[in-house]
Amino acid sequence: MSGTGLESLRVLLVEDNAHMRHILQTMLAGVGLRQVREAADGHAALELLKSWAADFVVADFRMAPMDGVEFTRRVRCDADSANPYLPIIMMTGHADRTRVMEARDAGVTEFVVKPMTAQAVLDRINAVIHKPRPFVKCASYFGPDRRRRQDPRFPGPWRRNNDAQAATFL
């Protein structure tokens, strides 16, 4: 899958399992990514982001001491965040609804389930790079717009009954 046009992108891979990091590093190289840095947990990843500007992150859901969800929250909401708009692709071996919703509510950009294929990873990378979603900020959430599709039947920008109702959430 080389020649994908992704060679110049900088990727931060956050995974606590060294064997899985090696597999993912190989998979990322296979889709053309050459500039990949690694971190073993969310704390190490946050420190690395202070000195190295990634174009996107691929992070595991469950890690210790800081998991991918907390890492995402910190990237999105910490006052000293290097880039709160950084695309974050979350991976997990458990795709139950509560985990997906927890990741989504933390501000994850995309989600991929292990075991994953190189094509699944490439699809998520293409989504965050070539089809970025606008970000939403309100009292309880900051992150990519969670709406995946536009409803042609809805005439307004808020997707609620009326704009005044939606404005109360800001």
N, C-alpha and C positions, 0 to 999 in steps of 0.2 A: 504494500500500500504506500510505498514511497512516492514522492511527487505530489503529495496532497496540498502543498503550499503552506504547510504548517511549520516548516523548518526554522523560521525566525521567532516563533513564539516561545515564551518563557513559562515553564510549568513548575508549580510546586506540588509535589506528591507527598501527602501526609498519611502515613500508615504505620502502625506500631509493630506489625509483624514483618521482620526482615525478609523472610521468604516471599511474602506477598508483595513487598516493595520491589524485589528483584523481578518478579513476574510482571508487575505493572510497568516497571521501567522498560522491560523488554517489549511489552505491548505498546507503550507510548513511542518507543523508537521505531517499532514496526509501522506505525501510522505516520512517521516522518518527524516526530518531535525529537529534537537533539539537545535542547537546553532545558534539562530537567534537574531540579534540586529536590532533595529529600529531607523530610523531618519525621521523627518517630512519634510525635504527638502534637496536640494543639499548641502547647506552650512553646515548643521548639519552632513550630511553624510561624507563630506570631513574632518571635524574635528574628527569624530569618527574613520575614517580610519588611522589617524595619530597615534592612540594608540591601535587599534584593527585590526589585519590582517584578512580580510575576504577572503574566497576562491572564492566567486562570489557575485554579487550584483543583486538584483531585484529592478528596479527603475521605478517609474511612469514617463510618458512623461511630463505632464503638472503639475507643482507645482510652488508655489511662496514662497520666492522670487527667488530661483534658481531652474529652471526646470531640468528634467532628461537629456536633450540634453546638456545643459551647464555643468552639473555635469560630463557627459561623456567626454566632451572636456577637462575639467580641470583634470580629472583622467588621460587621455591620454597624455596631453601636458604640464601641469604645471611642472616647474623645481623641485618643492618639492613634487611631487606626490608620495604617499606611494607605489603604484604599478601600473605603466602605462599599464601593461599587464593584469590587473584584468578583468575577464569576467563580462560583464554587460548585463543583460537581461532587455530589455525595455518593459514596458506594457503601453497600451493606449486603450481608448475606441473608438478612431477614427483611422481607419487604411487606410486612404486615401493615395494615392501614395506619396504626398509631405511629409507627416509625416514620412512615412517609409524611404524615401530617406534622409530626414534630420537626422533621427536617425542613419541610416547607415553611412552617411558622417561624423557624429560626432565620430564614432568608436564603436558603439554598437555591441555587439557580437551576440545577438539573439533578436527577437521581438515577442511579444505575445499580442493578442488582447483581451480586456475585452468585455463581460464577458468571463472568461476563465475557463477551467476545470482543475482539478488536473492533469489529464493526459497530457494536453497541457503544463502545467508548468513543469511536470516531463520530458517531451520530450525535452524542452529547457534546463533544467538542465543537462540531460544526454548528450545533444549535447555539452555544454560548458565544461563538465568534462571529458567525454569519447572520444569526437571527436573534440578536440580543433583545430582551424584553425591557420595557421602561421600568424604572424603579418607582416604588410607592413609599411614601413616608406618612405615617399617622402616629397617634399616641401609642398604639400597641404593636406596630409593625414597621420595619424598614427592610426593604429587599425588593427583588424583582416582582413585578406584577404577577399575581398567582393565576390570573385568567389565561388559559391556554388558547382560547379561541374567541373570536368576536361573534356576537349574536346579531345577525343582520336585522332581526325584528326589534332590536333596542335602538331608539333614536338618540339617546343622550350619552354623554361621556362617562357617567358614573355607574351604569348598569344596575341602578336601584330604581325604586318607584318614582323618585323625583330627585332633582339635584339638591334641593334643600335638605332632604333626609340624608343624603350622602355627605353633605358638608358638615353634618354634626359629628362625623367620625374623624374629621381632620384635626 
